[in-house]
């Protein structure tokens, strides 16, 4: 979408439609006052008659009947002023954008609404653009031409009556669009069917991104993994005809002697459950089991485009989990890159097995902090639904950073404990551990399994409930059906705040 910052006098504009945001129970303010006066109090009458009250996401559409150059005025509710924040801006702007698209308009304008001392102008504008572009995202790569082509908004004018802030707004727009492109990359990878998103195909896409953004990339193949003793990735991959890959992306935006921050993402390109096969119902959603790897690749692209002053390493293990005559089996024992062993109780608990090798490999970079993202456990969906990702980790400062970034981006997290008492559940009689510990505390025991492979500050994010829209997903316009791209904006916000 082309986004232009426009200034001048609002009543002199020739917009097809302009969006005005109004708080619940309050009078019109800003540019809305001038427009209302020109419409002989049309907005005021809506408020007086309670046809529009300003409740969050509430909408009302007015026609100017050529009293002004603007043809239509779309009112969007912002809710109570005391509850206003960046998430409200995203939700409201996204709701408005979707209505504009449904009207068949290719271009429209918006004012910058909801000024408050709690948010800077840049924060409001970034949230505005995030809400709009992410709400208009569609994954329609496989739709053929039809008699009714998809409606598409192509141009947005952001209006301000203060010429002095145009530069600040333009910078915020640019930042938001870079972030949105990273989210779109993650959504596209996660949404792509496994037939067109094999480990090799995803690694080729990562190479293209790396080459376009001055990111160093290394892709390990099975023979490389064998030399490194990566029995977890190789074990899970045994049942598939698609050879696994391990992507390592390195971005150097910090000083040469600065330890990197690591992002590790689970990339099961399709998960049947293996020999411990899943029920067929909803199995098609297991194309989303690569969402952690998708977020890692998307976040690396954003960091490079924003030229963030940090050093990063992104690690993404990629493989299918398939049943076959060569597949790994319950009862097998796998040995990982750090020398530890695990008894396989369920082949459907494969994500932690490939992450074990990825986390072990990450140790070579001596990261100052690491965050992994994984659609790891159904137990997390039961515990938290779709409103928050599970957070577990071994470093209080890092956990605090992630929580704060989650609140700012709307990609919220909720902490679960990593207490030693839960370790009893994953003790094995024949190996160092077993890969599942029963139904009780499944998200916690999965994270405790992973903790055996980290020797650095680490946070684990279980995104099983937030990676794609499903039962329990909150109704947010910027989460259209399918992959959400969760993690890209969260990780980006962590990194942007890192040196502040």
Backbone torsions as a table, in degrees:
resi	resn	phi	psi	omega
1	UNK	NA	136.3	174.2
2	UNK	-84.2	127.3	179.6
3	UNK	-122.5	126.0	-178.0
4	UNK	-122.5	137.7	174.8
5	UNK	-90.2	123.9	-174.9
6	UNK	-118.2	145.0	179.2
7	UNK	-140.0	176.7	-177.1
8	UNK	124.2	-142.8	179.5
9	UNK	-107.3	126.1	-173.2
10	UNK	-60.9	-34.9	-176.9
11	UNK	-76.1	-7.0	176.8
12	UNK	-96.2	-0.8	-176.0
13	UNK	-82.4	153.1	-179.3
14	UNK	-116.7	50.2	-177.8
15	UNK	-77.5	146.3	171.6
16	UNK	-66.8	-36.0	-179.2
17	UNK	-158.7	142.8	173.6
18	UNK	-127.1	140.4	179.3
19	UNK	-98.2	130.7	175.6
20	UNK	-120.9	131.2	177.9
21	UNK	-99.6	133.6	-178.3
22	UNK	-128.8	139.0	177.2
23	UNK	-79.1	150.2	179.4
24	UNK	-66.1	129.8	175.5
25	UNK	75.1	13.6	-178.0
26	UNK	-121.8	163.1	177.9
27	UNK	-76.9	165.6	176.4
28	UNK	-68.9	153.5	179.7
29	UNK	-146.3	167.7	177.9
30	UNK	64.0	-140.1	-177.8
31	UNK	-62.2	-24.2	-179.7
32	UNK	-62.8	-29.3	179.7
33	UNK	-64.4	-47.3	-179.8
34	UNK	-63.5	-42.8	-179.7
35	UNK	-65.7	-41.2	-179.6
36	UNK	-63.1	-42.1	178.4
37	UNK	-61.8	-41.5	-179.2
38	UNK	-68.2	-25.0	179.0
39	UNK	-95.0	14.2	178.1
40	UNK	59.0	38.7	175.5
41	UNK	80.4	24.3	-179.7
42	UNK	-61.2	-41.0	178.6
43	UNK	-69.5	-42.4	-179.7
44	UNK	-57.4	-42.0	-178.5
45	UNK	-66.1	-37.4	176.3
46	UNK	-59.7	-42.3	179.8
47	UNK	-68.6	-42.9	-179.2
48	UNK	-62.8	-40.0	-178.8
49	UNK	-84.3	1.6	-179.0
50	UNK	57.9	26.3	171.5
51	UNK	-74.3	-22.7	173.7
52	UNK	-140.4	125.7	-174.6
53	UNK	-116.2	-6.3	179.4
54	UNK	84.6	13.7	177.3
55	UNK	-65.5	148.9	-174.9
56	UNK	-55.1	128.2	178.7
57	UNK	76.7	-4.7	176.4
58	UNK	-66.2	142.4	-177.1
59	UNK	-130.3	153.4	172.4
60	UNK	-148.8	135.8	-177.4
61	UNK	-114.8	125.2	178.3
62	UNK	-116.6	146.4	172.5
63	UNK	-104.6	139.1	-177.6
64	UNK	-80.2	-16.3	-177.8
65	UNK	52.2	38.3	174.4
66	UNK	65.1	20.0	174.0
67	UNK	-72.6	-26.5	175.0
68	UNK	-136.0	171.8	-179.1
69	UNK	-70.7	-21.1	178.7
70	UNK	-79.8	124.5	-174.5
71	UNK	-75.6	-41.8	-175.9
72	UNK	-133.0	148.3	175.1
73	UNK	-122.4	120.9	178.6
74	UNK	-105.5	116.1	176.4
75	UNK	-90.5	133.7	177.1
76	UNK	-125.0	131.0	-178.8
77	UNK	-75.9	137.7	179.0
78	UNK	-106.4	-0.6	-178.2
79	UNK	75.3	-165.2	-178.8
80	UNK	-69.4	138.4	-178.3
81	UNK	-58.7	-38.5	-176.6
82	UNK	-68.4	-16.3	178.4
83	UNK	-101.3	6.6	-176.1
84	UNK	-72.3	139.1	177.5
85	UNK	-166.3	-173.6	-177.4
86	UNK	-60.6	-36.2	-178.9
87	UNK	-66.6	-36.8	176.5
88	UNK	-61.4	-42.1	179.1
89	UNK	-62.0	-44.6	-179.9
90	UNK	-60.8	-47.7	-176.9
91	UNK	-65.1	-46.4	-177.8
92	UNK	-65.8	-46.6	-178.8
93	UNK	-66.4	-34.6	177.7
94	UNK	-67.9	-41.7	177.7
95	UNK	-61.4	-43.9	179.4
96	UNK	-63.6	-42.8	-178.4
97	UNK	-62.0	-40.7	-179.9
98	UNK	-66.4	-35.8	176.9
99	UNK	-66.7	-41.7	177.5
100	UNK	-58.3	-45.4	178.0
101	UNK	-60.6	-44.0	-178.5
102	UNK	-64.9	-27.2	176.2
103	UNK	-74.0	-11.2	179.3
104	UNK	84.7	13.9	179.9
105	UNK	-81.4	139.1	179.0
106	UNK	-93.1	-17.0	-179.4
107	UNK	-146.4	149.8	176.2
108	UNK	-158.9	178.3	-179.5
109	UNK	-130.1	159.2	175.3
110	UNK	-141.3	146.3	168.6
111	UNK	-85.8	167.6	176.1
112	UNK	-95.8	104.7	-170.8
113	UNK	-105.6	158.1	174.2
114	UNK	85.2	36.8	179.3
115	UNK	-59.7	134.4	-178.4
116	UNK	-155.1	153.4	179.0
117	UNK	-69.9	-18.7	-177.4
118	UNK	-76.0	-21.1	-177.7
119	UNK	-125.0	143.6	174.0
120	UNK	-80.2	164.2	176.2
121	UNK	-58.8	-41.6	-179.8
122	UNK	-62.6	-40.1	179.4
123	UNK	-63.9	-41.4	179.5
124	UNK	-65.1	-45.6	-177.6
125	UNK	-66.4	-43.9	177.9
126	UNK	-58.0	-46.0	-179.7
127	UNK	-64.8	-37.7	178.1
128	UNK	-59.4	-49.5	-177.5
129	UNK	-70.5	-37.7	176.1
130	UNK	-59.7	-49.1	-178.8
131	UNK	-59.5	-41.2	-177.7
132	UNK	-68.3	-56.4	-174.0
133	UNK	-68.2	-39.6	-179.7
134	UNK	-69.6	-29.5	177.5
135	UNK	-73.8	-28.0	-178.9
136	UNK	-88.0	-3.5	179.0
137	UNK	-62.3	137.6	173.9
138	UNK	-138.3	139.9	172.6
139	UNK	-105.6	98.2	-176.9
140	UNK	-129.1	31.4	-175.4
141	UNK	-59.9	-26.1	-173.9
142	UNK	-104.0	3.8	177.0
143	UNK	-80.8	131.3	178.5
144	UNK	-86.7	165.4	179.7
145	UNK	-58.8	136.7	179.7
146	UNK	-129.7	176.5	180.0
147	UNK	-71.1	-19.8	179.7
148	UNK	-120.0	86.3	-179.3
149	UNK	-60.7	151.8	-177.5
150	UNK	-62.5	137.7	176.2
151	UNK	-73.0	141.1	-175.9
152	UNK	-144.1	129.3	175.0
153	UNK	-86.8	126.6	-172.7
154	UNK	-110.2	-21.6	-172.6
155	UNK	-142.5	139.3	176.9
156	UNK	-133.0	130.8	169.7
157	UNK	-102.1	126.9	172.8
158	UNK	-100.7	114.5	-174.4
159	UNK	-92.8	136.6	170.0
160	UNK	-136.9	139.7	176.2
161	UNK	-88.9	6.1	-177.5
162	UNK	-117.6	95.9	-176.4
163	UNK	-58.0	-29.0	-176.1
164	UNK	-63.5	-20.3	-176.0
165	UNK	-103.0	7.1	-178.2
166	UNK	-57.6	-43.9	-179.6
167	UNK	-60.8	-43.7	178.9
168	UNK	-63.0	-40.7	179.4
169	UNK	-66.0	-42.9	179.7
170	UNK	-60.6	-39.9	178.6
171	UNK	-65.1	-40.9	179.2
172	UNK	-65.9	-38.5	177.0
173	UNK	-62.2	-46.3	-179.9
174	UNK	-59.8	-44.8	179.3
175	UNK	-61.3	-46.9	-178.7
176	UNK	-62.8	-39.5	-179.3
177	UNK	-68.0	-34.5	174.9
178	UNK	-63.3	-45.6	179.0
179	UNK	-62.9	-43.2	-179.6
180	UNK	-62.6	-36.5	177.6
181	UNK	-63.9	-38.3	176.7
182	UNK	-65.2	-39.8	176.6
183	UNK	-64.1	-40.8	179.3
184	UNK	-63.2	-38.5	175.7
185	UNK	-59.5	-47.6	-179.2
186	UNK	-63.8	-42.2	179.3
187	UNK	-64.5	-43.2	-178.8
188	UNK	-62.0	-44.8	180.0
189	UNK	-62.6	-46.2	-177.6
190	UNK	-68.1	-37.0	-178.7
191	UNK	-73.7	-23.4	-174.9
192	UNK	-67.4	129.7	177.0
193	UNK	-57.5	150.0	-175.0
194	UNK	-62.6	-23.1	178.5
195	UNK	-63.4	-26.5	179.3
196	UNK	-116.0	14.4	178.9
197	UNK	-140.2	59.1	175.9
198	UNK	-75.5	165.9	175.5
199	UNK	-52.6	-40.7	179.8
200	UNK	-66.6	-43.7	-178.3
201	UNK	-65.5	-39.5	178.4
202	UNK	-68.2	-38.7	178.8
203	UNK	-65.5	-33.5	176.1
204	UNK	-67.3	-38.9	177.6
205	UNK	-65.6	-40.6	177.5
206	UNK	-62.7	-37.6	177.7
207	UNK	-62.5	-42.6	179.5
208	UNK	-62.9	-41.8	178.0
209	UNK	-63.7	-44.6	-178.6
210	UNK	-62.2	-45.5	-178.5
211	UNK	-64.9	-30.4	-179.1
212	UNK	-80.8	-13.3	-173.3
213	UNK	-129.7	22.6	176.9
214	UNK	54.8	44.0	176.2
215	UNK	-108.4	130.8	175.0
216	UNK	-74.9	135.7	179.5
217	UNK	-133.7	139.1	174.2
218	UNK	-128.0	135.8	178.2
219	UNK	-121.9	115.5	179.0
220	UNK	-86.2	136.5	176.9
221	UNK	-102.8	174.8	-176.1
222	UNK	-53.9	-39.7	-179.1
223	UNK	-66.4	-33.4	176.5
224	UNK	-68.1	-41.6	-179.5
225	UNK	-66.4	-36.9	179.2
226	UNK	-61.7	-41.0	178.6
227	UNK	-64.3	-29.8	-179.3
228	UNK	-90.9	0.4	177.4
229	UNK	72.1	32.5	-177.1
230	UNK	-84.9	72.3	-177.6
231	UNK	-69.6	-19.6	179.1
232	UNK	-70.9	-54.1	179.3
233	UNK	-63.8	-45.7	-178.1
234	UNK	-66.2	-34.8	178.6
235	UNK	-65.3	-48.8	180.0
236	UNK	-62.8	-36.1	-176.0
237	UNK	-75.6	-11.1	-171.6
238	UNK	-60.4	-29.5	-176.9
239	UNK	-84.4	-5.6	-174.6
240	UNK	-105.9	150.6	173.9
241	UNK	-84.4	-9.0	177.7
242	UNK	-90.9	115.4	-178.8
243	UNK	-65.8	143.6	-178.6
244	UNK	-74.1	165.0	174.8
245	UNK	-139.9	152.6	171.6
246	UNK	-125.8	113.0	-178.8
247	UNK	-90.9	132.4	173.3
248	UNK	-125.4	115.2	-179.8
249	UNK	-112.6	132.5	-178.1
250	UNK	-125.6	126.3	178.1
251	UNK	-120.7	128.9	-177.9
252	UNK	-112.5	86.3	178.2
253	UNK	-102.5	-9.1	-179.7
254	UNK	-102.2	-169.2	178.9
255	UNK	-71.5	157.3	-173.7
256	UNK	-65.7	-25.5	-178.2
257	UNK	-97.4	8.6	-177.7
258	UNK	-89.0	131.7	177.7
259	UNK	-66.3	143.8	-177.5
260	UNK	-80.0	164.0	167.0
261	UNK	-99.8	135.1	-175.8
262	UNK	-106.9	140.7	172.4
263	UNK	-122.0	124.8	-177.7
264	UNK	-123.4	129.2	-176.3
265	UNK	-128.9	129.6	177.7
266	UNK	-66.3	130.9	-178.3
267	UNK	-130.0	68.2	171.4
268	UNK	-84.9	107.8	-172.1
269	UNK	-69.4	-25.4	165.5
270	UNK	-158.2	138.2	-175.4
271	UNK	-122.3	103.2	173.7
272	UNK	-83.0	-14.4	-170.3
273	UNK	95.8	-10.0	-178.9
274	UNK	69.8	-145.3	179.4
275	UNK	-60.2	-35.5	174.4
276	UNK	-83.2	64.2	-164.6
277	UNK	-65.6	146.4	-179.8
278	UNK	-77.2	160.6	168.8
279	UNK	-62.2	151.7	-177.1
280	UNK	-71.1	-27.7	-178.8
281	UNK	-62.3	124.5	178.7
282	UNK	69.2	10.0	179.8
283	UNK	-62.1	-24.7	179.0
284	UNK	-60.3	-24.4	178.4
285	UNK	-69.7	-11.4	-178.1
286	UNK	-73.2	-0.4	167.0
287	UNK	-67.0	-21.8	179.7
288	UNK	-79.5	-0.6	-178.1
289	UNK	-72.2	-1.3	175.2
290	UNK	-100.7	14.0	-174.3
291	UNK	-65.1	-31.4	178.0
292	UNK	-66.2	-44.6	176.9
293	UNK	-65.0	-39.2	179.1
294	UNK	-60.8	-43.4	179.3
295	UNK	-65.7	-37.3	178.4
296	UNK	-61.2	-47.3	-179.8
297	UNK	-64.6	-43.6	179.1
298	UNK	-63.0	-41.8	-179.9
299	UNK	-67.1	-36.4	177.1
300	UNK	-63.5	-40.9	178.1
301	UNK	-62.2	-44.9	-179.0
302	UNK	-61.2	-47.6	-178.3
303	UNK	-57.6	-42.0	-179.8
304	UNK	-68.8	-41.5	-180.0
305	UNK	-67.4	-35.8	178.7
306	UNK	-79.9	-9.6	-177.5
307	UNK	54.7	48.2	-179.5
308	UNK	-64.9	140.0	-175.6
309	UNK	-82.2	55.3	178.8
310	UNK	-137.9	159.8	170.6
311	UNK	-98.3	135.5	-176.7
312	UNK	-131.1	149.9	167.2
313	UNK	-132.9	128.7	177.6
314	UNK	-111.0	128.3	-177.1
315	UNK	-123.9	126.3	-177.2
316	UNK	-136.7	105.5	174.1
317	UNK	-79.3	134.6	-174.7
318	UNK	-128.9	126.6	174.4
319	UNK	-165.5	158.4	168.6
320	UNK	-85.9	160.4	172.1
321	UNK	-121.3	100.3	-170.9
322	UNK	-125.1	151.3	171.6
323	UNK	-89.8	138.0	176.1
324	UNK	-168.2	-178.4	179.0
325	UNK	-68.0	-16.6	179.3
326	UNK	-105.7	2.1	-174.4
327	UNK	-68.1	150.7	172.8
328	UNK	-69.7	156.9	-166.7
329	UNK	-131.3	156.3	170.6
330	UNK	-57.4	135.1	-176.5
331	UNK	100.7	-20.1	176.2
332	UNK	-65.5	155.7	173.9
333	UNK	-117.6	126.7	179.7
334	UNK	-108.9	144.5	177.2
335	UNK	-112.9	132.2	-172.5
336	UNK	-100.1	175.3	-174.3
337	UNK	-62.9	-26.5	178.9
338	UNK	-91.8	7.7	175.5
339	UNK	92.6	-10.9	-179.2
340	UNK	-78.7	159.5	-176.1
341	UNK	-124.4	155.0	178.1
342	UNK	-141.9	137.3	173.6
343	UNK	-84.5	130.6	179.7
344	UNK	-84.8	115.4	174.8
345	UNK	-94.4	-40.6	177.4
346	UNK	-134.2	129.0	175.7
347	UNK	-75.5	-7.3	176.3
348	UNK	-86.1	1.0	172.2
349	UNK	-106.6	56.5	-171.7
350	UNK	-88.4	-25.4	-175.5
351	UNK	-60.0	-41.3	-179.8
352	UNK	-68.1	-24.8	-179.6
353	UNK	-73.2	-40.3	178.2
354	UNK	-76.6	-32.1	177.2
355	UNK	-68.0	-30.8	178.9
356	UNK	-57.1	-44.9	178.2
357	UNK	-70.2	-39.1	-179.7
358	UNK	-65.5	-42.4	178.6
359	UNK	-66.0	-39.8	177.7
360	UNK	-63.3	-43.6	179.4
361	UNK	-62.4	-36.5	-178.4
362	UNK	-61.5	-25.2	-179.9
363	UNK	-57.4	-29.7	-177.9
364	UNK	-62.6	-22.2	-179.8
365	UNK	-88.3	-4.7	-178.5
366	UNK	46.9	57.5	-175.2
367	UNK	-66.3	144.4	173.9
368	UNK	-75.7	-19.2	176.5
369	UNK	-164.0	153.5	178.8
370	UNK	-144.0	140.9	176.0
371	UNK	-128.7	124.5	173.9
372	UNK	-108.7	148.5	179.5
373	UNK	-125.3	130.0	-175.4
374	UNK	-154.5	134.0	168.2
375	UNK	-77.7	77.2	-162.8
376	UNK	-94.3	-43.7	-171.0
377	UNK	-137.9	136.4	170.0
378	UNK	-63.6	-25.2	179.6
379	UNK	-61.3	-31.9	179.6
380	UNK	-70.2	-34.9	176.9
381	UNK	-64.6	-41.6	178.3
382	UNK	-64.4	-40.8	-175.9
383	UNK	-73.0	-43.8	-169.9
384	UNK	-118.8	-7.4	-177.1
385	UNK	64.1	-145.7	-177.4
386	UNK	-106.6	8.4	-175.8
387	UNK	-88.2	-17.1	-177.5
388	UNK	-152.7	150.3	171.2
389	UNK	-89.0	147.7	175.7
390	UNK	-75.2	139.5	179.1
391	UNK	-123.3	128.9	173.8
392	UNK	-141.6	151.0	-178.4
393	UNK	-177.3	177.7	-175.2
394	UNK	-115.2	8.1	-176.0
395	UNK	-136.5	117.8	-175.0
396	UNK	-64.7	-40.5	-179.4
397	UNK	-63.8	-42.6	180.0
398	UNK	-67.4	-41.0	177.9
399	UNK	-60.8	-40.0	179.4
400	UNK	-63.7	-42.5	178.7
401	UNK	-59.0	-43.9	-177.5
402	UNK	-68.2	-41.0	178.3
403	UNK	-61.1	-45.6	-179.3
404	UNK	-63.6	-41.6	178.4
405	UNK	-66.1	-35.7	178.3
406	UNK	-63.2	-40.7	178.6
407	UNK	-66.8	-38.5	-178.1
408	UNK	-69.2	-36.7	-174.8
409	UNK	-93.9	-11.5	-174.5
410	UNK	81.9	-0.9	175.1
411	UNK	-94.4	74.4	-168.2
412	UNK	-75.0	154.3	-179.9
413	UNK	-128.9	157.6	177.0
414	UNK	-136.9	129.9	-173.6
415	UNK	-82.1	138.0	171.0
416	UNK	-117.7	154.5	-173.8
417	UNK	-79.6	153.9	171.3
418	UNK	-115.6	57.5	-176.3
419	UNK	-79.0	147.0	-177.8
420	UNK	-61.1	-26.6	-178.2
421	UNK	-57.6	-30.2	-178.2
422	UNK	-75.4	-15.9	-177.9
423	UNK	-63.9	-27.0	179.9
424	UNK	-57.5	-31.0	-175.3
425	UNK	-71.0	-21.0	-178.7
426	UNK	-111.2	18.1	173.9
427	UNK	-74.7	139.9	-180.0
428	UNK	-115.3	149.7	176.7
429	UNK	-78.3	-23.2	-172.5
430	UNK	-121.2	-5.8	-178.8
431	UNK	-140.9	179.3	180.0
432	UNK	-64.4	-30.1	-179.1
433	UNK	-163.0	172.3	171.2
434	UNK	-120.0	159.3	-168.1
435	UNK	-85.6	-7.0	169.9
436	UNK	-138.9	154.3	-178.3
437	UNK	-122.1	22.6	-179.1
438	UNK	94.3	178.9	-175.0
439	UNK	-71.7	-34.1	-174.5
440	UNK	-68.5	127.6	176.6
441	UNK	60.2	38.2	-172.9
442	UNK	-60.6	-36.3	178.6
443	UNK	-67.2	-37.4	-178.1
444	UNK	-71.4	-45.5	-178.7
445	UNK	-67.3	-31.1	175.9
446	UNK	-65.2	-43.3	178.5
447	UNK	-67.5	-36.6	176.9
448	UNK	-63.7	-36.1	174.1
449	UNK	-58.1	-48.1	-178.8
450	UNK	-63.7	-31.3	-176.8
451	UNK	-62.8	-17.0	177.5
452	UNK	-72.7	-6.6	-173.3
453	UNK	-121.1	13.8	178.0
454	UNK	-121.9	139.5	173.9
455	UNK	-131.4	38.1	-176.9
456	UNK	-149.9	165.2	176.6
457	UNK	-59.6	130.4	-167.0
458	UNK	-148.4	140.4	171.3
459	UNK	-128.3	136.1	177.2
460	UNK	-110.1	129.8	177.2
461	UNK	-113.3	116.2	176.1
462	UNK	-90.6	108.4	-174.1
463	UNK	-105.2	23.1	-177.3
464	UNK	-60.3	-31.0	-178.9
465	UNK	-93.0	-9.8	-172.8
466	UNK	-118.6	-6.1	-172.7
467	UNK	-75.8	-25.3	176.2
468	UNK	-148.6	162.3	-178.0
469	UNK	-74.0	129.8	-177.4
470	UNK	-154.6	-176.2	177.9
471	UNK	-57.3	128.9	179.9
472	UNK	95.0	-6.3	177.5
473	UNK	-70.6	126.8	178.4
474	UNK	-59.0	147.2	-178.3
475	UNK	-79.6	94.1	177.4
476	UNK	-121.7	127.8	-178.5
477	UNK	-56.3	-32.4	-176.3
478	UNK	-81.9	8.8	171.6
479	UNK	-116.0	71.2	175.8
480	UNK	-64.5	163.6	-173.3
481	UNK	-54.6	135.5	179.5
482	UNK	111.9	-152.0	-177.4
483	UNK	-65.4	140.3	179.5
484	UNK	-93.3	-20.0	-173.7
485	UNK	72.9	22.1	-177.2
486	UNK	-57.2	140.8	178.3
487	UNK	107.6	-32.7	-177.6
488	UNK	-65.5	-51.8	-179.4
489	UNK	-68.3	-37.4	178.7
490	UNK	-62.0	-51.4	-179.7
491	UNK	-62.8	-42.2	179.1
492	UNK	-58.8	-42.5	-179.7
493	UNK	-66.4	-38.7	175.2
494	UNK	-57.7	-46.5	-177.3
495	UNK	-69.0	-38.4	-179.9
496	UNK	-65.4	-32.3	-179.4
497	UNK	-86.8	-7.5	-168.3
498	UNK	-60.1	-43.3	-175.3
499	UNK	-96.7	5.1	-178.5
500	UNK	-83.5	NA	NA
